[in-house]
Amino acid sequence: MPRGPRKTDTRIVHAGRDPSVDAGGVNPPVQRASTVLIEKAEDLYRPGVWTYGLHGTATHRALKAALCELEEAEHCHVVASGLLACTIPIMALASPGSHILVSDNCYGPTRRFCDQTMSEWGCTTEYFSPDIGADIANLIRPETCVIFLESPGSLTFEISDTPAITAVARKAGIPTVMDNTWGAGHFHKPLDLGVDVSVQATSKYPGGSADLLGGSIVTRDEELSEKIRKLVINLGLAVSPDDAYLVLRGLRTMTTRMDRHQASGIAVAEWIARRPEVAQVLHPALPGDKYHDLWKRDFTGAAGLFAFALQAPANTTDVHAFLNALELFGLGFSWGGYESLAIPCDPQMRRTAGKPDFGGKLIRLSIGLESPEDLIADLEAGFAALAASIGARKA
Ligand SMILES: *Cc1c(COP(=O)(O)O)cnc(C)c1O
């Protein structure tokens, strides 16, 4: 029987193995290097020779090979945070006077980078509704340098019609970049949907343990890869080999963890959807969700991160009462680790391309690897505290 083509799970378990450096170990070495010794003087300045640790080590090479397998890419750059993975491609494609198109549901610090740093560099950022689809054509200007997507948004979980947007962008010759942190390459392959550059925070599901920061930038386009590579090198950006090792270690088990995050996330979301205190659940894998059909078409699964809106009487004090009553859900930013987390979303919502109404205060949950029954019991205590808080206010 012919072997292959192999599935993502299989490929990320075996990718990046190099017997010449692994010395028989299953895992690559953590190779720490600044200076690299070159055997012959003739090679010191020869192009293509590995001469300095800033340009990566055997550990980074193994990680990049695995990330390329994960997202079915040909080129990968690793950076020291997910935010850098978002900002570097924008910076690499923009020049003074450029027009940048960014989805209005993007990660807050990506927006801050465009509004503060890129604007100081003479660029204009215009935000568009994640629902824009092919109408993105109306926003394209001669000086548009990039279209930046995030699907789904990591606070409000809208899914864009990515193939419609990338078809327009390709026709106009404008590169597209997608923040793929939610789908993480396991449940979503943006490069197959016409996206030119897929980026993700490896701090989230690839790391999986809330103990590292990292970012991945992948593409199939050699010219785009070269632009990004130059900027990474010229800025002197480095990732420590220890962090590169941890991301790779996490990646080997990521698909299995994400399958569990998915199942528990859906179970908890369905339970929340039945609560009378809840106006709506924002989770694209739930059949009633506004984005369910797009999710079914373009994704093969769902991460454990979703949000829900409380019914209108709940105010900020009540939201805090709910969150403070939780024992298993930590209150903290980031997500994708083995532990469950909760945050209120409203303080960080910055929307300018429309004011979507979710019906009440938004709470975001990252469902970890605990038993979903225990998580539901914890949330039940949260809802009791919410009711007590609303009751005390009315009394
Ligand atoms: C966390 C996150 C980032 C940034 O990752 P860091 O490693 O924390 O800098 C980017 N995009 C999304 C959607 C994220 O959730």
The ligand as a Gaussian input file, in Angstrom:
#p B3LYP/6-31G(d) Opt

LIG

0 1
 C       -2.056000      36.495000      22.113000
 C       -2.350000      36.875000      20.734000
 C       -1.394000      37.510000      19.944000
 C       -0.057000      37.931000      20.497000
 O        0.695000      36.927000      21.067000
 P        1.801000      37.249000      22.180000
 O        2.719000      36.099000      22.098000
 O        1.073000      37.351000      23.478000
 O        2.464000      38.537000      21.790000
 C       -1.708000      37.801000      18.643000
 N       -2.919000      37.498000      18.133000
 C       -3.869000      36.904000      18.851000
 C       -5.182000      36.587000      18.236000
 C       -3.618000      36.579000      20.182000
 O       -4.577000      36.015000      20.911000

